[in-house]
Amino acid sequence: MSSIQTVWDFLRKYKYFVVLAFFAIVVGFVDEDSFWDRHKRLQEIDALKYEMRTYQDRYDRDTKALEALENDPEAVVRVAREKFFMKYPDEDVYVVMDAAQESQATAEHEESN
């Protein structure tokens, strides 16, 4: 019984501290809108914003390339020669690549088919 009395005396003596600590634990970690969950959501929002910027940059780059292909016949020839290794009938083409470039070009070619 003395241990219960000791706990009760501690709670009576530090009642404001105990209530404040309980509130901090509930608001900080336990509640569904806790500061911990809010922090995780803010990190997720930052990651999604970064991903959106990445996709927007890719969209802008691809839009410029598409516009160039629609308006510039030399761009069509350049893309055909660089990406699909096309050539004029009277010329020889030698493609020199390292292993990483070769695997990337093979993957791009397989995706386009």
Biopython code that builds the backbone (N, CA, C, O; Angstrom):
import numpy as np
from Bio.PDB.StructureBuilder import StructureBuilder

atoms = [
    (1, "MET", "N", (0.807, -1.181, 0.000)),
    (1, "MET", "CA", (0.000, 0.000, 0.000)),
    (1, "MET", "C", (0.860, 1.260, 0.000)),
    (1, "MET", "O", (0.417, 2.318, -0.445)),
    (2, "SER", "N", (2.061, 1.149, 0.486)),
    (2, "SER", "CA", (2.926, 2.315, 0.548)),
    (2, "SER", "C", (3.354, 2.773, -0.842)),
    (2, "SER", "O", (3.555, 3.967, -1.065)),
    (3, "SER", "N", (3.498, 1.821, -1.794)),
    (3, "SER", "CA", (3.870, 2.206, -3.155)),
    (3, "SER", "C", (2.733, 2.981, -3.826)),
    (3, "SER", "O", (2.986, 3.922, -4.579)),
    (4, "ILE", "N", (1.504, 2.598, -3.561)),
    (4, "ILE", "CA", (0.362, 3.333, -4.113)),
    (4, "ILE", "C", (0.306, 4.724, -3.498)),
    (4, "ILE", "O", (0.019, 5.705, -4.185)),
    (5, "GLN", "N", (0.578, 4.803, -2.222)),
    (5, "GLN", "CA", (0.592, 6.104, -1.541)),
    (5, "GLN", "C", (1.704, 6.988, -2.097)),
    (5, "GLN", "O", (1.516, 8.196, -2.238)),
    (6, "THR", "N", (2.844, 6.410, -2.410)),
    (6, "THR", "CA", (3.963, 7.164, -2.966)),
    (6, "THR", "C", (3.603, 7.711, -4.348)),
    (6, "THR", "O", (3.889, 8.869, -4.651)),
    (7, "VAL", "N", (2.978, 6.883, -5.181)),
    (7, "VAL", "CA", (2.548, 7.330, -6.515)),
    (7, "VAL", "C", (1.508, 8.422, -6.383)),
    (7, "VAL", "O", (1.560, 9.421, -7.100)),
    (8, "TRP", "N", (0.567, 8.242, -5.476)),
    (8, "TRP", "CA", (-0.488, 9.240, -5.290)),
    (8, "TRP", "C", (0.096, 10.573, -4.812)),
    (8, "TRP", "O", (-0.336, 11.634, -5.261)),
    (9, "ASP", "N", (1.058, 10.524, -3.919)),
    (9, "ASP", "CA", (1.705, 11.748, -3.442)),
    (9, "ASP", "C", (2.466, 12.438, -4.577)),
    (9, "ASP", "O", (2.456, 13.664, -4.690)),
    (10, "PHE", "N", (3.128, 11.626, -5.421)),
    (10, "PHE", "CA", (3.847, 12.201, -6.567)),
    (10, "PHE", "C", (2.879, 12.889, -7.523)),
    (10, "PHE", "O", (3.148, 13.994, -7.994)),
    (11, "LEU", "N", (1.742, 12.230, -7.811)),
    (11, "LEU", "CA", (0.762, 12.809, -8.728)),
    (11, "LEU", "C", (0.154, 14.086, -8.159)),
    (11, "LEU", "O", (-0.074, 15.045, -8.898)),
    (12, "ARG", "N", (-0.110, 14.109, -6.862)),
    (12, "ARG", "CA", (-0.666, 15.324, -6.251)),
    (12, "ARG", "C", (0.353, 16.452, -6.255)),
    (12, "ARG", "O", (-0.007, 17.611, -6.457)),
    (13, "LYS", "N", (1.599, 16.130, -6.038)),
    (13, "LYS", "CA", (2.635, 17.156, -5.964)),
    (13, "LYS", "C", (2.935, 17.736, -7.352)),
    (13, "LYS", "O", (3.134, 18.944, -7.486)),
    (14, "TYR", "N", (2.969, 16.879, -8.386)),
    (14, "TYR", "CA", (3.332, 17.306, -9.736)),
    (14, "TYR", "C", (2.157, 17.166, -10.696)),
    (14, "TYR", "O", (2.349, 16.750, -11.839)),
    (15, "LYS", "N", (0.962, 17.499, -10.264)),
    (15, "LYS", "CA", (-0.224, 17.270, -11.084)),
    (15, "LYS", "C", (-0.202, 18.081, -12.383)),
    (15, "LYS", "O", (-0.645, 17.583, -13.419)),
    (16, "TYR", "N", (0.296, 19.300, -12.350)),
    (16, "TYR", "CA", (0.336, 20.117, -13.567)),
    (16, "TYR", "C", (1.363, 19.573, -14.561)),
    (16, "TYR", "O", (1.129, 19.559, -15.769)),
    (17, "PHE", "N", (2.489, 19.130, -14.037)),
    (17, "PHE", "CA", (3.510, 18.537, -14.894)),
    (17, "PHE", "C", (3.010, 17.236, -15.528)),
    (17, "PHE", "O", (3.249, 16.991, -16.711)),
    (18, "VAL", "N", (2.329, 16.415, -14.760)),
    (18, "VAL", "CA", (1.809, 15.143, -15.275)),
    (18, "VAL", "C", (0.772, 15.395, -16.361)),
    (18, "VAL", "O", (0.786, 14.735, -17.400)),
    (19, "VAL", "N", (-0.129, 16.347, -16.127)),
    (19, "VAL", "CA", (-1.155, 16.663, -17.124)),
    (19, "VAL", "C", (-0.510, 17.233, -18.383)),
    (19, "VAL", "O", (-0.896, 16.880, -19.497)),
    (20, "LEU", "N", (0.467, 18.109, -18.205)),
    (20, "LEU", "CA", (1.166, 18.691, -19.359)),
    (20, "LEU", "C", (1.921, 17.613, -20.150)),
    (20, "LEU", "O", (1.902, 17.624, -21.381)),
    (21, "ALA", "N", (2.576, 16.696, -19.459)),
    (21, "ALA", "CA", (3.296, 15.614, -20.143)),
    (21, "ALA", "C", (2.322, 14.698, -20.874)),
    (21, "ALA", "O", (2.588, 14.284, -22.002)),
    (22, "PHE", "N", (1.199, 14.381, -20.242)),
    (22, "PHE", "CA", (0.187, 13.556, -20.894)),
    (22, "PHE", "C", (-0.342, 14.245, -22.156)),
    (22, "PHE", "O", (-0.497, 13.605, -23.197)),
    (23, "PHE", "N", (-0.617, 15.541, -22.061)),
    (23, "PHE", "CA", (-1.094, 16.308, -23.214)),
    (23, "PHE", "C", (-0.058, 16.308, -24.339)),
    (23, "PHE", "O", (-0.405, 16.133, -25.507)),
    (24, "ALA", "N", (1.214, 16.505, -23.985)),
    (24, "ALA", "CA", (2.275, 16.526, -24.998)),
    (24, "ALA", "C", (2.396, 15.180, -25.709)),
    (24, "ALA", "O", (2.609, 15.132, -26.921)),
    (25, "ILE", "N", (2.263, 14.102, -24.967)),
    (25, "ILE", "CA", (2.352, 12.767, -25.582)),
    (25, "ILE", "C", (1.169, 12.527, -26.510)),
    (25, "ILE", "O", (1.337, 12.012, -27.615)),
    (26, "VAL", "N", (-0.028, 12.900, -26.062)),
    (26, "VAL", "CA", (-1.213, 12.684, -26.901)),
    (26, "VAL", "C", (-1.143, 13.531, -28.158)),
    (26, "VAL", "O", (-1.356, 13.019, -29.257)),
    (27, "VAL", "N", (-0.850, 14.811, -28.018)),
    (27, "VAL", "CA", (-0.817, 15.702, -29.180)),
    (27, "VAL", "C", (0.383, 15.400, -30.068)),
    (27, "VAL", "O", (0.296, 15.524, -31.290)),
    (28, "GLY", "N", (1.482, 15.013, -29.476)),
    (28, "GLY", "CA", (2.694, 14.786, -30.259)),
    (28, "GLY", "C", (2.733, 13.472, -31.007)),
    (28, "GLY", "O", (3.269, 13.407, -32.113)),
    (29, "PHE", "N", (2.171, 12.415, -30.419)),
    (29, "PHE", "CA", (2.378, 11.097, -31.011)),
    (29, "PHE", "C", (1.117, 10.252, -31.183)),
    (29, "PHE", "O", (1.020, 9.509, -32.159)),
    (30, "VAL", "N", (0.165, 10.338, -30.285)),
    (30, "VAL", "CA", (-0.944, 9.398, -30.265)),
    (30, "VAL", "C", (-2.101, 9.834, -31.155)),
    (30, "VAL", "O", (-2.694, 8.997, -31.836)),
    (31, "ASP", "N", (-2.428, 11.090, -31.167)),
    (31, "ASP", "CA", (-3.581, 11.603, -31.893)),
    (31, "ASP", "C", (-3.426, 11.363, -33.395)),
    (31, "ASP", "O", (-2.306, 11.290, -33.900)),
    (32, "GLU", "N", (-4.553, 11.241, -34.111)),
    (32, "GLU", "CA", (-4.467, 11.001, -35.558)),
    (32, "GLU", "C", (-3.957, 12.225, -36.307)),
    (32, "GLU", "O", (-3.478, 12.089, -37.433)),
    (33, "ASP", "N", (-4.043, 13.401, -35.725)),
    (33, "ASP", "CA", (-3.471, 14.619, -36.306)),
    (33, "ASP", "C", (-2.283, 15.094, -35.478)),
    (33, "ASP", "O", (-2.142, 16.289, -35.219)),
    (34, "SER", "N", (-1.444, 14.178, -35.069)),
    (34, "SER", "CA", (-0.322, 14.513, -34.197)),
    (34, "SER", "C", (0.759, 15.258, -34.975)),
    (34, "SER", "O", (0.772, 15.289, -36.206)),
    (35, "PHE", "N", (1.652, 15.848, -34.215)),
    (35, "PHE", "CA", (2.765, 16.551, -34.846)),
    (35, "PHE", "C", (3.634, 15.586, -35.632)),
    (35, "PHE", "O", (4.188, 15.962, -36.665)),
    (36, "TRP", "N", (3.764, 14.370, -35.173)),
    (36, "TRP", "CA", (4.567, 13.363, -35.875)),
    (36, "TRP", "C", (3.958, 13.046, -37.245)),
    (36, "TRP", "O", (4.665, 13.013, -38.251)),
    (37, "ASP", "N", (2.642, 12.815, -37.275)),
    (37, "ASP", "CA", (1.970, 12.544, -38.546)),
    (37, "ASP", "C", (2.038, 13.758, -39.463)),
    (37, "ASP", "O", (2.216, 13.621, -40.673)),
    (38, "ARG", "N", (1.898, 14.940, -38.887)),
    (38, "ARG", "CA", (1.981, 16.174, -39.682)),
    (38, "ARG", "C", (3.365, 16.296, -40.320)),
    (38, "ARG", "O", (3.483, 16.655, -41.492)),
    (39, "HIS", "N", (4.392, 16.002, -39.559)),
    (39, "HIS", "CA", (5.760, 16.054, -40.085)),
    (39, "HIS", "C", (5.941, 15.060, -41.239)),
    (39, "HIS", "O", (6.540, 15.398, -42.259)),
    (40, "LYS", "N", (5.427, 13.845, -41.079)),
    (40, "LYS", "CA", (5.530, 12.844, -42.143)),
    (40, "LYS", "C", (4.777, 13.293, -43.394)),
    (40, "LYS", "O", (5.259, 13.107, -44.512)),
    (41, "ARG", "N", (3.595, 13.885, -43.206)),
    (41, "ARG", "CA", (2.823, 14.367, -44.357)),
    (41, "ARG", "C", (3.534, 15.506, -45.073)),
    (41, "ARG", "O", (3.509, 15.574, -46.302)),
    (42, "LEU", "N", (4.167, 16.401, -44.322)),
    (42, "LEU", "CA", (4.912, 17.498, -44.948)),
    (42, "LEU", "C", (6.092, 16.966, -45.756)),
    (42, "LEU", "O", (6.394, 17.488, -46.829)),
    (43, "GLN", "N", (6.759, 15.936, -45.250)),
    (43, "GLN", "CA", (7.847, 15.320, -46.012)),
    (43, "GLN", "C", (7.320, 14.689, -47.295)),
    (43, "GLN", "O", (7.949, 14.792, -48.347)),
    (44, "GLU", "N", (6.174, 14.042, -47.207)),
    (44, "GLU", "CA", (5.567, 13.429, -48.385)),
    (44, "GLU", "C", (5.165, 14.497, -49.404)),
    (44, "GLU", "O", (5.336, 14.303, -50.608)),
    (45, "ILE", "N", (4.640, 15.610, -48.931)),
    (45, "ILE", "CA", (4.269, 16.706, -49.828)),
    (45, "ILE", "C", (5.503, 17.251, -50.528)),
    (45, "ILE", "O", (5.456, 17.523, -51.728)),
    (46, "ASP", "N", (6.601, 17.418, -49.810)),
    (46, "ASP", "CA", (7.837, 17.897, -50.434)),
    (46, "ASP", "C", (8.327, 16.919, -51.500)),
    (46, "ASP", "O", (8.767, 17.337, -52.571)),
    (47, "ALA", "N", (8.252, 15.622, -51.211)),
    (47, "ALA", "CA", (8.679, 14.622, -52.195)),
    (47, "ALA", "C", (7.785, 14.666, -53.432)),
    (47, "ALA", "O", (8.275, 14.548, -54.556)),
    (48, "LEU", "N", (6.489, 14.834, -53.235)),
    (48, "LEU", "CA", (5.570, 14.900, -54.373)),
    (48, "LEU", "C", (5.780, 16.176, -55.187)),
    (48, "LEU", "O", (5.660, 16.150, -56.412)),
    (49, "LYS", "N", (6.089, 17.283, -54.527)),
    (49, "LYS", "CA", (6.380, 18.524, -55.255)),
    (49, "LYS", "C", (7.640, 18.366, -56.104)),
    (49, "LYS", "O", (7.697, 18.843, -57.237)),
    (50, "TYR", "N", (8.649, 17.694, -55.548)),
    (50, "TYR", "CA", (9.857, 17.436, -56.316)),
    (50, "TYR", "C", (9.546, 16.564, -57.531)),
    (50, "TYR", "O", (10.044, 16.815, -58.628)),
    (51, "GLU", "N", (8.730, 15.554, -57.328)),
    (51, "GLU", "CA", (8.340, 14.674, -58.431)),
    (51, "GLU", "C", (7.551, 15.443, -59.487)),
    (51, "GLU", "O", (7.723, 15.215, -60.684)),
    (52, "MET", "N", (6.689, 16.350, -59.044)),
    (52, "MET", "CA", (5.923, 17.166, -60.001)),
    (52, "MET", "C", (6.856, 18.042, -60.820)),
    (52, "MET", "O", (6.671, 18.174, -62.030)),
    (53, "ARG", "N", (7.869, 18.650, -60.175)),
    (53, "ARG", "CA", (8.831, 19.476, -60.920)),
    (53, "ARG", "C", (9.582, 18.631, -61.943)),
    (53, "ARG", "O", (9.832, 19.072, -63.064)),
    (54, "THR", "N", (9.940, 17.409, -61.542)),
    (54, "THR", "CA", (10.655, 16.522, -62.453)),
    (54, "THR", "C", (9.806, 16.208, -63.683)),
    (54, "THR", "O", (10.283, 16.281, -64.816)),
    (55, "TYR", "N", (8.542, 15.860, -63.447)),
    (55, "TYR", "CA", (7.661, 15.551, -64.568)),
    (55, "TYR", "C", (7.373, 16.789, -65.413)),
    (55, "TYR", "O", (7.254, 16.681, -66.633)),
    (56, "GLN", "N", (7.259, 17.955, -64.795)),
    (56, "GLN", "CA", (7.020, 19.182, -65.556)),
    (56, "GLN", "C", (8.227, 19.506, -66.433)),
    (56, "GLN", "O", (8.064, 19.916, -67.582)),
    (57, "ASP", "N", (9.440, 19.324, -65.898)),
    (57, "ASP", "CA", (10.648, 19.542, -66.700)),
    (57, "ASP", "C", (10.698, 18.573, -67.874)),
    (57, "ASP", "O", (11.025, 18.964, -68.994)),
    (58, "ARG", "N", (10.375, 17.312, -67.616)),
    (58, "ARG", "CA", (10.369, 16.317, -68.688)),
    (58, "ARG", "C", (9.317, 16.668, -69.740)),
    (58, "ARG", "O", (9.565, 16.543, -70.939)),
    (59, "TYR", "N", (8.140, 17.108, -69.285)),
    (59, "TYR", "CA", (7.070, 17.495, -70.208)),
    (59, "TYR", "C", (7.520, 18.670, -71.072)),
    (59, "TYR", "O", (7.308, 18.666, -72.284)),
    (60, "ASP", "N", (8.140, 19.675, -70.453)),
    (60, "ASP", "CA", (8.609, 20.835, -71.217)),
    (60, "ASP", "C", (9.660, 20.435, -72.242)),
    (60, "ASP", "O", (9.621, 20.887, -73.386)),
    (61, "ARG", "N", (10.604, 19.583, -71.830)),
    (61, "ARG", "CA", (11.648, 19.128, -72.750)),
    (61, "ARG", "C", (11.047, 18.337, -73.913)),
    (61, "ARG", "O", (11.436, 18.541, -75.063)),
    (62, "ASP", "N", (10.105, 17.441, -73.627)),
    (62, "ASP", "CA", (9.491, 16.633, -74.677)),
    (62, "ASP", "C", (8.609, 17.478, -75.591)),
    (62, "ASP", "O", (8.522, 17.211, -76.790)),
    (63, "THR", "N", (7.951, 18.501, -75.029)),
    (63, "THR", "CA", (7.137, 19.390, -75.846)),
    (63, "THR", "C", (8.007, 20.155, -76.835)),
    (63, "THR", "O", (7.644, 20.311, -78.002)),
    (64, "LYS", "N", (9.156, 20.632, -76.364)),
    (64, "LYS", "CA", (10.080, 21.335, -77.266)),
    (64, "LYS", "C", (10.592, 20.397, -78.361)),
    (64, "LYS", "O", (10.702, 20.786, -79.524)),
    (65, "ALA", "N", (10.902, 19.161, -77.976)),
    (65, "ALA", "CA", (11.386, 18.202, -78.971)),
    (65, "ALA", "C", (10.294, 17.886, -79.983)),
    (65, "ALA", "O", (10.577, 17.793, -81.177)),
    (66, "LEU", "N", (9.068, 17.720, -79.541)),
    (66, "LEU", "CA", (7.955, 17.445, -80.449)),
    (66, "LEU", "C", (7.704, 18.621, -81.387)),
    (66, "LEU", "O", (7.447, 18.437, -82.577)),
    (67, "GLU", "N", (7.781, 19.819, -80.841)),
    (67, "GLU", "CA", (7.601, 21.011, -81.678)),
    (67, "GLU", "C", (8.697, 21.100, -82.729)),
    (67, "GLU", "O", (8.434, 21.449, -83.880)),
    (68, "ALA", "N", (9.926, 20.783, -82.334)),
    (68, "ALA", "CA", (11.027, 20.787, -83.288)),
    (68, "ALA", "C", (10.809, 19.726, -84.362)),
    (68, "ALA", "O", (11.088, 19.977, -85.535)),
    (69, "LEU", "N", (10.321, 18.556, -83.990)),
    (69, "LEU", "CA", (10.073, 17.503, -84.974)),
    (69, "LEU", "C", (8.957, 17.885, -85.937)),
    (69, "LEU", "O", (9.002, 17.518, -87.111)),
    (70, "GLU", "N", (7.957, 18.618, -85.453)),
    (70, "GLU", "CA", (6.848, 19.013, -86.315)),
    (70, "GLU", "C", (7.225, 20.137, -87.259)),
    (70, "GLU", "O", (6.656, 20.231, -88.347)),
    (71, "ASN", "N", (8.164, 20.993, -86.881)),
    (71, "ASN", "CA", (8.467, 22.189, -87.666)),
    (71, "ASN", "C", (9.799, 22.155, -88.394)),
    (71, "ASN", "O", (9.992, 22.923, -89.337)),
    (72, "ASP", "N", (10.707, 21.311, -88.002)),
    (72, "ASP", "CA", (12.048, 21.337, -88.565)),
    (72, "ASP", "C", (12.389, 19.981, -89.173)),
    (72, "ASP", "O", (12.560, 19.008, -88.438)),
    (73, "PRO", "N", (12.491, 19.896, -90.504)),
    (73, "PRO", "CA", (12.831, 18.606, -91.137)),
    (73, "PRO", "C", (14.227, 18.104, -90.748)),
    (73, "PRO", "O", (14.461, 16.895, -90.721)),
    (74, "GLU", "N", (15.149, 19.015, -90.450)),
    (74, "GLU", "CA", (16.484, 18.587, -90.037)),
    (74, "GLU", "C", (16.436, 17.887, -88.683)),
    (74, "GLU", "O", (17.241, 16.994, -88.419)),
    (75, "ALA", "N", (15.513, 18.280, -87.835)),
    (75, "ALA", "CA", (15.365, 17.630, -86.537)),
    (75, "ALA", "C", (14.898, 16.188, -86.712)),
    (75, "ALA", "O", (15.331, 15.304, -85.974)),
    (76, "VAL", "N", (14.021, 15.945, -87.679)),
    (76, "VAL", "CA", (13.564, 14.581, -87.951)),
    (76, "VAL", "C", (14.734, 13.726, -88.406)),
    (76, "VAL", "O", (14.888, 12.588, -87.962)),
    (77, "VAL", "N", (15.553, 14.269, -89.286)),
    (77, "VAL", "CA", (16.720, 13.534, -89.771)),
    (77, "VAL", "C", (17.683, 13.264, -88.620)),
    (77, "VAL", "O", (18.207, 12.157, -88.496)),
    (78, "ARG", "N", (17.918, 14.262, -87.784)),
    (78, "ARG", "CA", (18.840, 14.108, -86.653)),
    (78, "ARG", "C", (18.345, 13.020, -85.694)),
    (78, "ARG", "O", (19.134, 12.184, -85.254)),
    (79, "VAL", "N", (17.060, 13.022, -85.368)),
    (79, "VAL", "CA", (16.516, 12.014, -84.465)),
    (79, "VAL", "C", (16.590, 10.629, -85.101)),
    (79, "VAL", "O", (16.937, 9.657, -84.429)),
    (80, "ALA", "N", (16.274, 10.531, -86.368)),
    (80, "ALA", "CA", (16.333, 9.239, -87.052)),
    (80, "ALA", "C", (17.751, 8.689, -87.054)),
    (80, "ALA", "O", (17.956, 7.489, -86.869)),
    (81, "ARG", "N", (18.724, 9.556, -87.261)),
    (81, "ARG", "CA", (20.111, 9.102, -87.309)),
    (81, "ARG", "C", (20.641, 8.765, -85.909)),
    (81, "ARG", "O", (21.368, 7.785, -85.746)),
    (82, "GLU", "N", (20.280, 9.576, -84.890)),
    (82, "GLU", "CA", (20.828, 9.361, -83.553)),
    (82, "GLU", "C", (20.129, 8.232, -82.799)),
    (82, "GLU", "O", (20.792, 7.406, -82.171)),
    (83, "LYS", "N", (18.833, 8.190, -82.853)),
    (83, "LYS", "CA", (18.093, 7.222, -82.044)),
    (83, "LYS", "C", (17.885, 5.890, -82.754)),
    (83, "LYS", "O", (17.945, 4.837, -82.120)),
    (84, "PHE", "N", (17.643, 5.924, -84.045)),
    (84, "PHE", "CA", (17.306, 4.698, -84.775)),
    (84, "PHE", "C", (18.416, 4.242, -85.703)),
    (84, "PHE", "O", (18.249, 3.265, -86.433)),
    (85, "PHE", "N", (19.562, 4.944, -85.686)),
    (85, "PHE", "CA", (20.746, 4.570, -86.452)),
    (85, "PHE", "C", (20.449, 4.429, -87.937)),
    (85, "PHE", "O", (20.991, 3.547, -88.602)),
    (86, "MET", "N", (19.589, 5.297, -88.455)),
    (86, "MET", "CA", (19.292, 5.281, -89.887)),
    (86, "MET", "C", (20.403, 6.011, -90.636)),
    (86, "MET", "O", (21.133, 6.821, -90.063)),
    (87, "LYS", "N", (20.515, 5.708, -91.928)),
    (87, "LYS", "CA", (21.573, 6.312, -92.729)),
    (87, "LYS", "C", (21.081, 6.484, -94.149)),
    (87, "LYS", "O", (20.087, 5.896, -94.576)),
    (88, "TYR", "N", (21.821, 7.315, -94.861)),
    (88, "TYR", "CA", (21.530, 7.454, -96.283)),
    (88, "TYR", "C", (22.086, 6.228, -97.002)),
    (88, "TYR", "O", (23.007, 5.589, -96.493)),
    (89, "PRO", "N", (21.542, 5.881, -98.182)),
    (89, "PRO", "CA", (21.974, 4.642, -98.847)),
    (89, "PRO", "C", (23.462, 4.603, -99.201)),
    (89, "PRO", "O", (24.042, 3.519, -99.268)),
    (90, "ASP", "N", (24.083, 5.741, -99.425)),
    (90, "ASP", "CA", (25.461, 5.735, -99.897)),
    (90, "ASP", "C", (26.495, 6.000, -98.786)),
    (90, "ASP", "O", (27.631, 6.371, -99.084)),
    (91, "GLU", "N", (26.124, 5.819, -97.551)),
    (91, "GLU", "CA", (27.087, 6.090, -96.482)),
    (91, "GLU", "C", (27.177, 4.919, -95.509)),
    (91, "GLU", "O", (26.254, 4.115, -95.377)),
    (92, "ASP", "N", (28.307, 4.855, -94.843)),
    (92, "ASP", "CA", (28.526, 3.854, -93.800)),
    (92, "ASP", "C", (28.502, 4.561, -92.448)),
    (92, "ASP", "O", (29.032, 5.662, -92.298)),
    (93, "VAL", "N", (27.881, 3.914, -91.472)),
    (93, "VAL", "CA", (27.781, 4.493, -90.132)),
    (93, "VAL", "C", (28.430, 3.555, -89.142)),
    (93, "VAL", "O", (28.160, 2.354, -89.134)),
    (94, "TYR", "N", (29.283, 4.109, -88.311)),
    (94, "TYR", "CA", (29.929, 3.354, -87.248)),
    (94, "TYR", "C", (29.462, 3.945, -85.922)),
    (94, "TYR", "O", (29.613, 5.142, -85.677)),
    (95, "VAL", "N", (28.904, 3.110, -85.089)),
    (95, "VAL", "CA", (28.409, 3.550, -83.795)),
    (95, "VAL", "C", (29.361, 3.042, -82.725)),
    (95, "VAL", "O", (29.593, 1.840, -82.602)),
    (96, "VAL", "N", (29.907, 3.973, -81.956)),
    (96, "VAL", "CA", (30.830, 3.634, -80.880)),
    (96, "VAL", "C", (30.145, 3.981, -79.561)),
    (96, "VAL", "O", (29.792, 5.134, -79.314)),
    (97, "MET", "N", (29.962, 2.949, -78.707)),
    (97, "MET", "CA", (29.289, 3.143, -77.420)),
    (97, "MET", "C", (30.040, 2.403, -76.340)),
    (97, "MET", "O", (30.740, 1.425, -76.601)),
    (98, "ASP", "N", (29.884, 2.888, -75.120)),
    (98, "ASP", "CA", (30.354, 2.095, -73.999)),
    (98, "ASP", "C", (29.206, 1.190, -73.554)),
    (98, "ASP", "O", (28.118, 1.263, -74.125)),
    (99, "ALA", "N", (29.414, 0.363, -72.577)),
    (99, "ALA", "CA", (28.420, -0.641, -72.183)),
    (99, "ALA", "C", (27.133, -0.009, -71.662)),
    (99, "ALA", "O", (26.043, -0.506, -71.950)),
    (100, "ALA", "N", (27.242, 1.077, -70.901)),
    (100, "ALA", "CA", (26.048, 1.722, -70.336)),
    (100, "ALA", "C", (25.188, 2.332, -71.443)),
    (100, "ALA", "O", (23.965, 2.191, -71.438)),
    (101, "GLN", "N", (25.834, 3.005, -72.385)),
    (101, "GLN", "CA", (25.093, 3.590, -73.501)),
    (101, "GLN", "C", (24.448, 2.506, -74.350)),
    (101, "GLN", "O", (23.327, 2.676, -74.829)),
    (102, "GLU", "N", (25.139, 1.407, -74.538)),
    (102, "GLU", "CA", (24.601, 0.326, -75.361)),
    (102, "GLU", "C", (23.346, -0.279, -74.720)),
    (102, "GLU", "O", (22.354, -0.522, -75.407)),
    (103, "SER", "N", (23.390, -0.520, -73.412)),
    (103, "SER", "CA", (22.219, -1.099, -72.748)),
    (103, "SER", "C", (21.056, -0.111, -72.749)),
    (103, "SER", "O", (19.902, -0.520, -72.871)),
    (104, "GLN", "N", (21.344, 1.181, -72.613)),
    (104, "GLN", "CA", (20.285, 2.190, -72.650)),
    (104, "GLN", "C", (19.672, 2.269, -74.047)),
    (104, "GLN", "O", (18.449, 2.338, -74.178)),
    (105, "ALA", "N", (20.490, 2.261, -75.079)),
    (105, "ALA", "CA", (19.981, 2.321, -76.442)),
    (105, "ALA", "C", (19.163, 1.077, -76.779)),
    (105, "ALA", "O", (18.147, 1.174, -77.467)),
    (106, "THR", "N", (19.589, -0.074, -76.307)),
    (106, "THR", "CA", (18.841, -1.305, -76.541)),
    (106, "THR", "C", (17.486, -1.250, -75.848)),
    (106, "THR", "O", (16.478, -1.656, -76.427)),
    (107, "ALA", "N", (17.451, -0.752, -74.616)),
    (107, "ALA", "CA", (16.200, -0.638, -73.870)),
    (107, "ALA", "C", (15.252, 0.347, -74.545)),
    (107, "ALA", "O", (14.054, 0.084, -74.643)),
    (108, "GLU", "N", (15.779, 1.480, -75.011)),
    (108, "GLU", "CA", (14.938, 2.469, -75.702)),
    (108, "GLU", "C", (14.383, 1.895, -77.002)),
    (108, "GLU", "O", (13.226, 2.130, -77.348)),
    (109, "HIS", "N", (15.215, 1.143, -77.718)),
    (109, "HIS", "CA", (14.768, 0.557, -78.985)),
    (109, "HIS", "C", (13.678, -0.482, -78.743)),
    (109, "HIS", "O", (12.715, -0.550, -79.507)),
    (110, "GLU", "N", (13.814, -1.298, -77.683)),
    (110, "GLU", "CA", (12.811, -2.307, -77.364)),
    (110, "GLU", "C", (11.503, -1.654, -76.906)),
    (110, "GLU", "O", (10.427, -2.170, -77.207)),
    (111, "GLU", "N", (11.577, -0.526, -76.182)),
    (111, "GLU", "CA", (10.379, 0.170, -75.744)),
    (111, "GLU", "C", (9.605, 0.764, -76.916)),
    (111, "GLU", "O", (8.375, 0.809, -76.901)),
    (112, "SER", "N", (10.330, 1.213, -77.923)),
    (112, "SER", "CA", (9.659, 1.838, -79.063)),
    (112, "SER", "C", (8.968, 0.798, -79.964)),
    (112, "SER", "O", (8.080, 1.149, -80.740)),
    (113, "ASN", "N", (9.368, -0.456, -79.864)),
    (113, "ASN", "CA", (8.753, -1.493, -80.703)),
    (113, "ASN", "C", (7.598, -2.059, -80.018)),
    (113, "ASN", "O", (6.938, -2.949, -80.553)),
]
sb = StructureBuilder()
sb.init_structure("model")
sb.init_model(0)
sb.init_chain("A")
sb.init_seg("    ")
for serial, (resi, resn, name, xyz) in enumerate(atoms, 1):
    if name == "N":
        sb.init_residue(resn, " ", resi, " ")
    sb.init_atom(name, np.array(xyz, "f"), 0.0, 1.0, " ", f" {name:<3s}", serial, name[0])
structure = sb.get_structure()
